[in-house]
């Protein structure tokens, strides 16, 4: 039996991009369902999602009262999908920066893993139409988190990911604390600590054509502060464990 797959699209003011993104997803993986999680977008994205859901049974719309962060939207989308028995749950941006045409490769990678990450920073991965400053910020953020949290993956902040339902269930989603930019780092860190099999797949990330990016410098700084706290805490736990083992030998 084919795994039931759903693509979760968090949206806030993505009316100009949503139809194109959904059309490309259904063309690339016709059997996949799509869940639009809209944070009460002032531009009418939620209304468009309802119209698309009415005309296509593969599309569903979930409405939230207000804009409360990317992580919160994904967590609500994950819960919705898990309750309905989907086997594979995909994170994807609604703005076209993640190419739906690369979704089949991401799904195929789950034959070898519990979590497949679309990676910009492995061989074959790339970014298009990014200023150098943003690339430096993204690469630097990934490198910093990798070192502090001892993560072997190259792209720890990317948001194009495919999870097996069992992987999400193993992550104790009720205790995820990050709602913004840091959400992707925390999810990967927890997956690594849970011993999940993680595969990176090269992707091309293209800057959005319409709308405004939600990324802000303060969001990144807040994420790095969280990563630092997690890294220091993990180092303390590891050192305490080492001392305990040495003491036990005496």
Secondary structure as the mmCIF struct_conf table of DSSP 4:
data_model
#
loop_
_struct_conf.conf_type_id
_struct_conf.id
_struct_conf.beg_label_comp_id
_struct_conf.beg_label_asym_id
_struct_conf.beg_label_seq_id
_struct_conf.end_label_comp_id
_struct_conf.end_label_asym_id
_struct_conf.end_label_seq_id
HELX_LH_PP_P HELX_LH_PP_P1 UNK A 2 UNK A 4
STRN STRN1 UNK A 5 UNK A 11
BEND BEND1 UNK A 12 UNK A 13
HELX_RH_AL_P HELX_RH_AL_P1 UNK A 15 UNK A 28
TURN_TY1_P TURN_TY1_P1 UNK A 30 UNK A 31
STRN STRN2 UNK A 33 UNK A 38
TURN_TY1_P TURN_TY1_P2 UNK A 42 UNK A 43
BEND BEND2 UNK A 44 UNK A 44
HELX_RH_AL_P HELX_RH_AL_P2 UNK A 45 UNK A 55
TURN_TY1_P TURN_TY1_P3 UNK A 57 UNK A 58
STRN STRN3 UNK A 59 UNK A 63
BEND BEND3 UNK A 65 UNK A 66
HELX_RH_AL_P HELX_RH_AL_P3 UNK A 70 UNK A 83
TURN_TY1_P TURN_TY1_P4 UNK A 84 UNK A 85
BEND BEND4 UNK A 87 UNK A 87
STRN STRN4 UNK A 88 UNK A 91
BEND BEND5 UNK A 94 UNK A 97
STRN STRN5 UNK A 98 UNK A 98
HELX_RH_3T_P HELX_RH_3T_P1 UNK A 100 UNK A 102
HELX_RH_AL_P HELX_RH_AL_P4 UNK A 103 UNK A 108
HELX_RH_3T_P HELX_RH_3T_P2 UNK A 109 UNK A 111
BEND BEND6 UNK A 112 UNK A 112
BEND BEND7 UNK A 114 UNK A 114
STRN STRN6 UNK A 115 UNK A 119
BEND BEND8 UNK A 120 UNK A 122
TURN_TY1_P TURN_TY1_P5 UNK A 123 UNK A 124
STRN STRN7 UNK A 126 UNK A 128
BEND BEND9 UNK A 129 UNK A 129
HELX_RH_AL_P HELX_RH_AL_P5 UNK A 132 UNK A 149
TURN_TY1_P TURN_TY1_P6 UNK A 150 UNK A 150
BEND BEND10 UNK A 154 UNK A 154
BEND BEND11 UNK A 156 UNK A 157
STRN STRN8 UNK A 161 UNK A 164
HELX_RH_AL_P HELX_RH_AL_P6 UNK A 165 UNK A 169
TURN_TY1_P TURN_TY1_P7 UNK A 170 UNK A 171
HELX_RH_3T_P HELX_RH_3T_P3 UNK A 173 UNK A 175
BEND BEND12 UNK A 180 UNK A 180
TURN_TY1_P TURN_TY1_P8 UNK A 181 UNK A 182
HELX_RH_AL_P HELX_RH_AL_P7 UNK A 183 UNK A 193
TURN_TY1_P TURN_TY1_P9 UNK A 194 UNK A 195
STRN STRN9 UNK A 198 UNK A 202
STRN STRN10 UNK A 204 UNK A 206
BEND BEND13 UNK A 209 UNK A 211
HELX_RH_AL_P HELX_RH_AL_P8 UNK A 217 UNK A 249
#
